[in-house]
Amino acid sequence: MDPASDKRIAQHNALINARFSFVPLQMRLFVALLSRIDFEDIDFKEHFIPLDELVFDRRGGSAYEQVDEMCKGLASFTLYIEELEEKTRRRGRKPSYTYIPLMAEAGYRADLGGVTASFNPKIMPYLLQLRESGNFTTAEIQQVLKLKSPQSLRIYWLLKEYADFGRRTISVEELRFVLGIEENEYPRFSNFKARVLNKAQSEISGTDIPFTYELEREGKTVARIKFLFRQLASSATKKTLPVDTEWAEALLQIGLSQRSIISIATQLENDEYDVGYIAFVVRIVESQFRKGKIKKPAGAIYKALAEKYLLEDYVLASKPRSQVKKELPKAMERQPEVAFRLSEVRQMYDNPGPYAQRRKRAPSFEEHVQEVYYNEGFEKVQREGEDWLVKASSKSGLG
């Protein structure tokens, strides 16, 4: 793989948060295979990886033995990963986990001077046709290739998933779990900090998402790590929607799937609304995302377009002000319910987005819910065993 390549590689976010632990040779093979996947691929192919991509020092015969031993180890390498919904390839409301072998095959070929390998078909939903799920993260291959430590690579992807927010807070216990670090490994936090956190910080400092971190304690014990990094310019909510034939590409960049965009195109062709409505929806969703009331802009945009529940607002906004005054009371009579899962509200409080830089953050989650939701007419209700914050009506239909 040409290190100067501008190719982007991608993983489903469930894979980014799965539990597994590479050794360096396995990491390089994993990255090499990722770099050979195209967004349009519908199945895995067998690839040949030359030894130069895996071993940087080939003096003596040990390198070949290491690669052969690595291939042997991959035969039993498994991911502990969240299962996806079969039809949507999205993560379920009540997650369940399973062990999935990573590789279908991996073998050293002395006659070719490299490794032939292919991923297990069972992990296709985590690496192929990702636009359909709308729940994936991309990275530039030349940035990934700068990382030498497997744990640094995993932390890099964990941060990239939250690139729009500029921060990510994760408990020490969860981070150790995701990285596959056993309880008896680095039992003292000072060792974990030096061998994992500081090493990752040093390596990732040369990439596109360098970070600092803060330690949050419970008593004398370090409980959580708050990673702080620069928000990347590629934030989906900073995309502006063109009002011409580029609308489809703009929605694709925001994160909508090709299937969703085809559905929207059908609605346009049937004159159910015009392109101006798409721009209107994006502006509304961007505003709500900045306030922390929407976690996934792509999903909210598609829902508003597919169900057209903001269409009356758009029509009113497009009319002369005098006419709007006459029609507004009638339009306000039929507004959709606004609802947010309390667990997602909690996650956004713990990992605030860009709006937090302009809005004073409440000192506790309970005060945050009171100020942002209860004071605006929301009530807490239970649905399917989960707590929701629900508001019966809203001017924008999004809260």
Secondary structure as UniProt FT lines:
FT   TURN            3..4
FT   STRAND          8..12
FT   HELIX           13..16
FT   HELIX           24..34
FT   TURN            35..36
FT   TURN            39..40
FT   STRAND          47..50
FT   HELIX           51..53
FT   HELIX           62..74
FT   TURN            75..76
FT   STRAND          78..82
FT   TURN            86..88
FT   STRAND          97..101
FT   STRAND          103..109
FT   TURN            110..113
FT   STRAND          114..119
FT   HELIX           121..123
FT   HELIX           124..127
FT   HELIX           130..132
FT   TURN            133..134
FT   STRAND          136..140
FT   HELIX           141..144
FT   TURN            145..146
FT   HELIX           150..161
FT   TURN            162..166
FT   STRAND          167..171
FT   HELIX           172..179
FT   TURN            183..184
FT   HELIX           189..192
FT   HELIX           193..197
FT   HELIX           198..204
FT   TURN            205..206
FT   STRAND          211..218
FT   TURN            219..220
FT   STRAND          221..229
FT   TURN            233..234
FT   HELIX           236..238
FT   TURN            245..246
FT   HELIX           247..254
FT   HELIX           258..269
FT   TURN            270..271
FT   HELIX           275..290
FT   TURN            291..292
FT   HELIX           297..307
FT   TURN            309..310
FT   HELIX           311..318
FT   HELIX           321..332
FT   STRAND          338..341
FT   HELIX           342..350
FT   HELIX           354..357
FT   HELIX           365..372
FT   HELIX           374..376
FT   STRAND          379..383
FT   TURN            384..385
FT   STRAND          386..391
//
